Amino acid sequence: MDETRARELLAAAGFTGGEADAARLLALGENAVFATGDLVVKVGRDPSLLPRAERELTVAGWLAEAEVPAVRAAEPEPRTAEGHPVTLWHGLPDAVRPAAPADLAALLRLVHALPAPPFALPPRELLGGVERWLRLAGDAIDPADAAYLRERRDGFTAAAAALVPQLPPGPVHGDALPRNVHVGPDGPVLVDLETFSSDLREHDLVVMALSRDRYGLDPAAYDSFTEAYGWDVRTWDGCAVLRGARETASCAWVAQHAPSDPKALAEFRRRVASLRDGDPEVRWRPF
């Protein structure tokens, strides 16, 4: 789904009278995210994302009741446009500064202190999207690379199922990065709730460890994260397994953009090569 297609779906969801054309594109990834008036609108890349969009709205209502600072839904149910989910959110005030790792850690402490919600949360299917992303990549990627990632997926799925956690399992954000925190006048707010799950809390912490090792996060910034949270997941025996699973998923996620973006294809090849070489120090470029 490119920007033109996303705007067509936005119009089909009821944003007519030039609203779809005038909407400002904020991001184009798993969702196309637009700002229009006081709203932020997320258009799902694929119709199969509808159940996840429904769950994200349910999670938003639950976090509001628990008074966890998080983005609030403007409508309790998703709209659909040719099967694609379209969700509406209240816009946030302008950020007063970039989110820091310590901001994220403080919000994760709140989330990780929550009891199970009164509705079912799925396990964190970190590798669940690999097949879909590789399918979307199609012939743009080397079939041998796709087969390699499928093999890694299967291996890490089995290894993750056997892990013994250090922390008590429960609700997790699922994509715990500073980019998913917005710092407004009233403080940090958690955004992008679509990967909320019930699983090992360590899933939320491995993300930042990988940011340190693969994406060049300043070690001092990582230390501020662990100090604010109160624990460093790298001391846990299972850290390497969850890291490997996330690396596999991250490669496949980039692959879906390869048919339309040469930079995505180059980054995909870079990532897969570093995994094949067993080199944990190769820096990956954020995408």
Backbone hydrogen bonds in HBPLUS format (Angstrom, degrees):
<---DONOR---> <-ACCEPTOR-->    atom                        ^
c    i                          cat <-CA-CA->   ^        H-A-AA   ^      H-
h    n   atom  resd res      DA  || num        DHA   H-A  angle D-A-AA Bond
n    s   type  num  typ     dist DA aas  dist angle  dist       angle   num
A0006-ALA N   A0002-ASP O   2.97 MM   4  6.22 158.0  2.02 153.1 160.1     1
A0007-ARG N   A0003-GLU O   2.95 MM   4  6.21 153.0  2.02 151.1 157.3     2
A0008-GLU N   A0004-THR O   3.09 MM   4  6.40 148.3  2.19 144.0 152.9     3
A0009-LEU N   A0005-ARG O   3.04 MM   4  6.37 154.4  2.10 150.0 156.3     4
A0010-LEU N   A0006-ALA O   2.90 MM   4  6.15 147.6  2.00 142.5 152.3     5
A0011-ALA N   A0007-ARG O   3.00 MM   4  6.25 156.9  2.06 146.4 151.0     6
A0012-ALA N   A0008-GLU O   3.00 MM   4  6.27 152.5  2.07 141.9 150.0     7
A0013-ALA N   A0009-LEU O   2.96 MM   4  6.18 128.5  2.23 140.3 153.0     8
A0013-ALA N   A0010-LEU O   3.19 MM   3  5.15 136.9  2.39  93.9 105.8     9
A0015-PHE N   A0010-LEU O   3.29 MM   5  5.88 158.4  2.34 147.1 144.1    10
A0014-GLY N   A0011-ALA O   3.06 MM   3  5.40 163.0  2.09 111.1 115.5    11
A0019-GLU N   A0016-THR O   3.22 MM   3  5.35 165.6  2.24 106.8 110.4    12
A0022-ALA N   A0018-GLY O   2.96 MM   4  6.10 149.5  2.06 148.8 157.9    13
A0023-ALA N   A0019-GLU O   2.89 MM   4  5.91 129.4  2.15 145.6 157.1    14
A0024-ARG N   A0035-ALA O   2.92 MM  11  5.09 161.3  1.96 152.2 150.5    15
A0035-ALA N   A0024-ARG O   2.83 MM  11  5.09 152.1  1.90 140.1 149.2    16
A0026-LEU N   A0033-VAL O   2.65 MM   7  5.34 171.5  1.66 159.4 160.9    17
A0027-ALA N   A0033-VAL O   3.39 MM   6  5.10 152.2  2.48 131.2 132.8    18
A0033-VAL N   A0027-ALA O   2.89 MM   6  5.10 168.2  1.90 144.5 147.6    19
A0029-GLY N   A0031-ASN O   2.88 MM   2  5.02 176.7  1.88 137.0 138.1    20
A0045-ARG N   A0030-GLU O   3.06 MM  15  5.64 148.8  2.16 160.9 154.0    21
A0032-ALA N   A0043-VAL O   2.87 MM  11  5.05 160.8  1.91 144.8 148.4    22
A0043-VAL N   A0032-ALA O   2.81 MM  11  5.05 165.0  1.83 148.8 154.1    23
A0034-PHE N   A0041-VAL O   2.81 MM   7  5.14 165.5  1.83 152.7 157.3    24
A0041-VAL N   A0034-PHE O   2.78 MM   7  5.14 161.3  1.81 149.1 155.7    25
A0036-THR N   A0039-LEU O   2.99 MM   3  5.41 165.1  2.01 146.4 151.2    26
A0039-LEU N   A0036-THR O   3.05 MM   3  5.41 159.8  2.09 129.8 132.3    27
A0091-GLY N   A0038-ASP O   2.89 MM  53  5.39 152.7  1.97 158.2 149.3    28
A0040-VAL N   A0089-TRP O   2.90 MM  49  5.07 156.4  1.95 141.6 147.0    29
A0089-TRP N   A0040-VAL O   2.85 MM  49  5.07 147.2  1.96 153.0 162.1    30
A0042-LYS N   A0087-THR O   2.95 MM  45  5.28 162.3  1.98 150.8 156.6    31
A0087-THR N   A0042-LYS O   2.98 MM  45  5.28 153.2  2.05 145.7 151.8    32
A0044-GLY N   A0085-PRO O   2.81 MM  41  5.20 175.5  1.81 163.7 165.2    33
A0049-LEU N   A0046-ASP O   3.01 MM   3  5.75 168.5  2.02 125.0 128.5    34
A0050-LEU N   A0047-PRO O   3.14 MM   3  5.85 163.6  2.17 125.7 125.9    35
A0053-ALA N   A0049-LEU O   2.97 MM   4  6.27 152.4  2.05 154.0 162.7    36
A0053-ALA N   A0050-LEU O   3.06 MM   3  5.05 115.8  2.49  97.3 113.0    37
A0054-GLU N   A0050-LEU O   2.97 MM   4  6.26 158.1  2.02 158.4 164.3    38
A0055-ARG N   A0051-PRO O   3.01 MM   4  6.25 156.6  2.07 144.0 150.2    39
A0056-GLU N   A0052-ARG O   2.88 MM   4  6.10 151.8  1.96 146.0 153.9    40
A0057-LEU N   A0053-ALA O   3.19 MM   4  6.47 155.4  2.26 147.8 152.4    41
A0058-THR N   A0054-GLU O   3.17 MM   4  6.48 153.1  2.24 143.8 151.3    42
A0059-VAL N   A0055-ARG O   2.83 MM   4  6.11 158.4  1.88 155.5 161.3    43
A0060-ALA N   A0056-GLU O   2.96 MM   4  6.20 152.7  2.04 144.2 151.5    44
A0061-GLY N   A0057-LEU O   3.16 MM   4  6.46 155.7  2.22 145.6 150.5    45
A0062-TRP N   A0058-THR O   3.07 MM   4  6.36 154.6  2.14 146.8 154.0    46
A0063-LEU N   A0059-VAL O   2.88 MM   4  6.14 162.5  1.91 158.6 162.4    47
A0064-ALA N   A0060-ALA O   3.03 MM   4  6.20 149.0  2.12 142.7 151.3    48
A0065-GLU N   A0061-GLY O   3.10 MM   4  6.37 154.9  2.17 144.7 150.5    49
A0066-ALA N   A0062-TRP O   3.00 MM   4  6.28 146.2  2.12 143.9 153.9    50
A0068-VAL N   A0063-LEU O   3.00 MM   5  5.28 162.4  2.03 154.9 155.2    51
A0067-GLU N   A0064-ALA O   3.10 MM   3  4.96 154.6  2.17  99.1 106.6    52
A0190-LEU N   A0069-PRO O   2.95 MM 121  6.18 172.8  1.96 128.0 129.2    53
A0071-VAL N   A0190-LEU O   2.86 MM 119  6.23 145.7  1.98 170.0 168.9    54
A0090-HIS N   A0072-ARG O   3.01 MM  18  5.85 168.5  2.03 162.6 166.3    55
A0074-ALA N   A0088-LEU O   2.90 MM  14  5.30 168.2  1.91 121.2 124.1    56
A0079-ARG N   A0086-VAL O   2.80 MM   7  4.95 162.2  1.83 160.8 154.8    57
A0086-VAL N   A0079-ARG O   2.83 MM   7  4.95 152.3  1.90 143.0 139.9    58
A0081-ALA N   A0084-HIS O   2.92 MM   3  5.09 149.8  2.02 138.8 148.7    59
A0084-HIS N   A0081-ALA O   2.96 MM   3  5.09 156.7  2.02 118.0 116.3    60
A0096-VAL N   A0183-VAL O   2.89 MM  87  6.18 155.9  1.95 155.5 161.8    61
A0103-ASP N   A0100-ALA O   2.93 MM   3  5.28 130.5  2.18 108.7 121.8    62
A0104-LEU N   A0100-ALA O   3.31 MM   4  6.76 156.0  2.37 153.8 159.8    63
A0105-ALA N   A0101-PRO O   2.99 MM   4  6.31 159.7  2.03 150.4 156.1    64
A0106-ALA N   A0102-ALA O   3.09 MM   4  6.29 155.2  2.16 144.6 149.6    65
A0107-LEU N   A0103-ASP O   3.24 MM   4  6.56 156.3  2.30 147.6 153.3    66
A0108-LEU N   A0104-LEU O   2.89 MM   4  6.17 157.4  1.94 156.1 163.3    67
A0109-ARG N   A0105-ALA O   3.00 MM   4  6.22 149.4  2.09 147.4 154.9    68
A0110-LEU N   A0106-ALA O   3.39 MM   4  6.71 149.3  2.49 137.5 144.3    69
A0111-VAL N   A0107-LEU O   3.01 MM   4  6.38 163.3  2.04 153.4 157.5    70
A0112-HIS N   A0108-LEU O   2.78 MM   4  5.86 166.6  1.80 154.8 158.7    71
A0113-ALA N   A0110-LEU O   3.23 MM   3  5.24 144.4  2.37  96.6 106.8    72
A0114-LEU N   A0111-VAL O   3.09 MM   3  5.42 160.6  2.13 109.7 115.9    73
A0198-SER N   A0122-PRO O   2.87 MM  76  5.93 158.5  1.92 150.3 155.4    74
A0125-GLU N   A0123-PRO O   2.90 MM   2  5.75 107.6  2.44 116.6 100.0    75
A0126-LEU N   A0124-ARG O   2.84 MM   2  5.48 134.5  2.05 105.2  91.1    76
A0128-GLY N   A0125-GLU O   2.98 MM   3  4.89 156.6  2.04 102.7 110.2    77
A0130-VAL N   A0127-LEU O   3.24 MM   3  5.53 161.4  2.27 110.1 115.7    78
A0133-TRP N   A0129-GLY O   2.93 MM   4  6.12 167.1  1.94 165.0 168.8    79
A0134-LEU N   A0130-VAL O   2.94 MM   4  6.12 160.5  1.97 154.0 159.4    80
A0135-ARG N   A0131-GLU O   2.90 MM   4  6.06 148.2  2.00 142.9 152.4    81
A0136-LEU N   A0132-ARG O   2.91 MM   4  6.19 154.8  1.98 149.0 155.4    82
A0137-ALA N   A0133-TRP O   3.01 MM   4  6.24 138.5  2.18 137.3 148.8    83
A0138-GLY N   A0134-LEU O   3.15 MM   4  6.45 145.1  2.28 142.8 150.3    84
A0140-ALA N   A0137-ALA O   3.14 MM   3  5.75 153.9  2.21 140.1 140.3    85
A0145-ASP N   A0142-ASP O   2.91 MM   3  5.29 128.5  2.18 108.9 122.3    86
A0146-ALA N   A0142-ASP O   3.15 MM   4  6.59 155.0  2.22 152.0 159.4    87
A0147-ALA N   A0143-PRO O   2.93 MM   4  6.16 158.7  1.97 148.1 153.6    88
A0148-TYR N   A0144-ALA O   2.98 MM   4  6.12 151.2  2.06 138.8 146.8    89
A0149-LEU N   A0145-ASP O   3.01 MM   4  6.27 157.2  2.06 149.1 154.0    90
A0150-ARG N   A0146-ALA O   3.01 MM   4  6.29 153.1  2.08 147.2 154.8    91
A0151-GLU N   A0147-ALA O   2.99 MM   4  6.24 153.4  2.06 146.8 153.7    92
A0152-ARG N   A0148-TYR O   2.97 MM   4  6.28 158.7  2.02 148.1 153.9    93
A0153-ARG N   A0149-LEU O   2.81 MM   4  5.99 159.9  1.85 147.6 153.7    94
A0154-ASP N   A0150-ARG O   3.03 MM   4  6.28 162.4  2.06 148.1 151.4    95
A0155-GLY N   A0151-GLU O   3.06 MM   4  6.30 159.2  2.10 148.5 154.3    96
A0156-PHE N   A0152-ARG O   2.88 MM   4  6.07 169.7  1.89 163.0 164.7    97
A0157-THR N   A0153-ARG O   2.90 MM   4  5.95 146.3  2.01 147.4 157.0    98
A0158-ALA N   A0154-ASP O   3.26 MM   4  6.43 161.3  2.30 143.2 146.6    99
A0159-ALA N   A0155-GLY O   3.05 MM   4  6.30 158.1  2.10 143.6 150.3   100
A0160-ALA N   A0156-PHE O   2.85 MM   4  5.83 160.8  1.89 143.9 148.9   101
A0161-ALA N   A0157-THR O   3.23 MM   4  6.35 150.1  2.33 140.3 147.5   102
A0162-ALA N   A0159-ALA O   3.15 MM   3  5.40 145.4  2.28 102.6 112.4   103
A0163-LEU N   A0160-ALA O   3.20 MM   3  5.35 169.1  2.21 110.2 113.4   104
A0170-GLY N   A0199-ASP O   2.96 MM  29  5.40 159.7  2.00 152.2 151.3   105
A0199-ASP N   A0170-GLY O   2.95 MM  29  5.40 148.0  2.05 147.2 136.9   106
A0172-VAL N   A0197-SER O   2.84 MM  25  5.37 151.5  1.92 145.2 148.0   107
A0197-SER N   A0172-VAL O   3.06 MM  25  5.37 156.4  2.12 142.7 149.2   108
A0177-LEU N   A0175-ASP O   2.96 MM   2  6.05 112.1  2.44 116.5 101.2   109
A0180-ASN N   A0177-LEU O   2.86 MM   3  5.52 160.6  1.89 122.1 128.6   110
A0181-VAL N   A0178-PRO O   2.95 MM   3  5.19 144.7  2.08 120.6 118.4   111
A0191-VAL N   A0180-ASN O   2.89 MM  11  5.12 167.2  1.90 147.0 144.0   112
A0182-HIS N   A0189-VAL O   2.84 MM   7  5.12 163.2  1.87 150.2 155.4   113
A0189-VAL N   A0182-HIS O   2.76 MM   7  5.12 136.5  1.95 133.7 148.0   114
A0184-GLY N   A0187-GLY O   3.26 MM   3  5.28 149.9  2.35 133.1 124.5   115
A0187-GLY N   A0184-GLY O   3.06 MM   3  5.28 166.8  2.08 114.0 116.9   116
A0196-PHE N   A0193-LEU O   3.23 MM   3  5.65 163.4  2.25 119.5 119.5   117
A0203-HIS N   A0200-LEU O   3.08 MM   3  5.81 161.5  2.12 117.8 122.3   118
A0204-ASP N   A0201-ARG O   3.05 MM   3  5.82 137.3  2.24 120.1 127.6   119
A0205-LEU N   A0202-GLU O   3.01 MM   3  5.08 135.9  2.21 100.4 113.2   120
A0206-VAL N   A0202-GLU O   2.97 MM   4  6.14 152.6  2.04 162.7 168.0   121
A0210-LEU N   A0206-VAL O   2.88 MM   4  6.13 155.9  1.93 156.4 161.9   122
A0211-SER N   A0207-VAL O   2.99 MM   4  6.29 145.4  2.11 138.6 148.9   123
A0212-ARG N   A0208-MET O   3.00 MM   4  6.27 148.1  2.11 143.9 151.0   124
A0213-ASP N   A0209-ALA O   3.12 MM   4  6.41 156.8  2.17 144.1 149.9   125
A0214-ARG N   A0210-LEU O   2.71 MM   4  5.58 167.2  1.73 157.0 160.4   126
A0215-TYR N   A0211-SER O   3.15 MM   4  4.83 134.2  2.37 109.3 122.3   127
A0217-LEU N   A0211-SER O   3.04 MM   6  5.58 169.4  2.05 135.2 133.3   128
A0284-TRP N   A0214-ARG O   2.80 MM  70  5.63 155.9  1.86 141.4 149.7   129
A0221-ALA N   A0218-ASP O   2.83 MM   3  5.18 123.1  2.16 108.4 123.5   130
A0222-TYR N   A0218-ASP O   3.00 MM   4  6.45 153.6  2.08 153.4 161.9   131
A0223-ASP N   A0219-PRO O   2.86 MM   4  6.11 154.4  1.92 145.5 152.7   132
A0224-SER N   A0220-ALA O   3.01 MM   4  6.30 144.9  2.14 139.6 148.5   133
A0225-PHE N   A0221-ALA O   3.14 MM   4  6.47 142.8  2.29 139.7 149.3   134
A0225-PHE N   A0222-TYR O   3.02 MM   3  5.03 122.1  2.36  95.5 110.6   135
A0226-THR N   A0222-TYR O   3.03 MM   4  6.46 161.3  2.07 157.7 160.8   136
A0227-GLU N   A0223-ASP O   2.93 MM   4  6.06 154.3  1.99 146.7 154.3   137
A0228-ALA N   A0224-SER O   3.02 MM   4  6.08 155.0  2.08 138.7 145.1   138
A0229-TYR N   A0225-PHE O   2.94 MM   4  6.15 151.8  2.02 149.0 157.3   139
A0230-GLY N   A0226-THR O   2.70 MM   4  5.62 155.9  1.76 141.5 149.7   140
A0235-THR N   A0232-ASP O   3.11 MM   3  6.01 171.8  2.12 126.1 128.7   141
A0236-TRP N   A0233-VAL O   2.97 MM   3  5.44 165.1  1.99 118.8 123.1   142
A0239-CYS N   A0236-TRP O   3.21 MM   3  5.61 169.3  2.22 117.4 119.9   143
A0241-VAL N   A0238-GLY O   3.12 MM   3  5.47 127.9  2.40 106.0 119.0   144
A0242-LEU N   A0238-GLY O   3.32 MM   4  6.69 164.8  2.34 161.5 163.6   145
A0243-ARG N   A0239-CYS O   2.88 MM   4  6.04 154.8  1.94 153.5 161.8   146
A0244-GLY N   A0240-ALA O   2.93 MM   4  6.02 160.4  1.97 140.6 145.7   147
A0245-ALA N   A0241-VAL O   2.99 MM   4  6.26 153.0  2.07 147.9 155.5   148
A0246-ARG N   A0242-LEU O   3.00 MM   4  6.17 159.2  2.04 144.6 149.9   149
A0247-GLU N   A0243-ARG O   2.89 MM   4  6.15 157.8  1.94 154.8 161.2   150
A0248-THR N   A0244-GLY O   3.08 MM   4  6.22 156.9  2.13 142.6 148.4   151
A0249-ALA N   A0245-ALA O   3.03 MM   4  6.32 162.0  2.06 149.7 154.2   152
A0250-SER N   A0246-ARG O   2.82 MM   4  5.99 155.7  1.88 149.2 156.4   153
A0251-CYS N   A0247-GLU O   3.04 MM   4  6.28 152.0  2.12 147.3 153.4   154
A0252-ALA N   A0248-THR O   3.19 MM   4  6.49 167.3  2.20 151.2 154.0   155
A0253-TRP N   A0249-ALA O   2.86 MM   4  6.03 151.9  1.94 149.7 158.2   156
A0254-VAL N   A0250-SER O   3.24 MM   4  6.42 158.4  2.29 143.2 146.9   157
A0255-ALA N   A0251-CYS O   3.19 MM   4  6.46 147.2  2.30 142.8 152.3   158
A0255-ALA N   A0252-ALA O   3.09 MM   3  4.96 118.0  2.49  90.4 106.2   159
A0257-HIS N   A0254-VAL O   3.04 MM   3  5.73 153.6  2.11 120.1 127.2   160
A0258-ALA N   A0255-ALA O   2.95 MM   3  5.17 155.2  2.01 110.4 118.5   161
A0260-SER N   A0257-HIS O   3.23 MM   3  5.97 145.4  2.36 119.1 126.8   162
A0261-ASP N   A0257-HIS O   3.08 MM   4  5.92 126.4  2.38 149.7 164.1   163
A0264-ALA N   A0261-ASP O   3.02 MM   3  5.33 124.9  2.34 105.6 119.3   164
A0265-LEU N   A0261-ASP O   3.18 MM   4  6.59 156.2  2.24 152.2 159.0   165
A0266-ALA N   A0262-PRO O   2.98 MM   4  6.24 158.0  2.03 147.4 152.9   166
A0267-GLU N   A0263-LYS O   2.97 MM   4  6.17 156.7  2.03 144.7 151.0   167
A0268-PHE N   A0264-ALA O   2.83 MM   4  6.01 156.7  1.88 150.2 157.0   168
A0269-ARG N   A0265-LEU O   3.01 MM   4  6.26 165.1  2.04 150.7 153.8   169
A0270-ARG N   A0266-ALA O   3.01 MM   4  6.21 151.9  2.09 141.7 149.9   170
A0271-ARG N   A0267-GLU O   2.92 MM   4  6.14 160.7  1.95 152.4 156.6   171
A0272-VAL N   A0268-PHE O   2.96 MM   4  6.19 173.2  1.96 160.7 162.1   172
A0273-ALA N   A0269-ARG O   2.99 MM   4  6.02 160.5  2.03 144.3 150.2   173
A0274-SER N   A0270-ARG O   3.13 MM   4  6.35 154.6  2.20 144.1 150.3   174
A0275-LEU N   A0271-ARG O   3.09 MM   4  6.42 149.3  2.19 148.3 156.7   175
A0276-ARG N   A0272-VAL O   2.87 MM   4  6.15 163.6  1.90 156.5 161.1   176
A0277-ASP N   A0273-ALA O   2.91 MM   4  6.08 151.0  2.00 145.7 153.7   177
A0279-ASP N   A0274-SER O   3.03 MM   5  5.36 158.3  2.08 159.9 162.3   178
A0278-GLY N   A0275-LEU O   3.05 MM   3  4.99 148.4  2.16  98.3 108.1   179
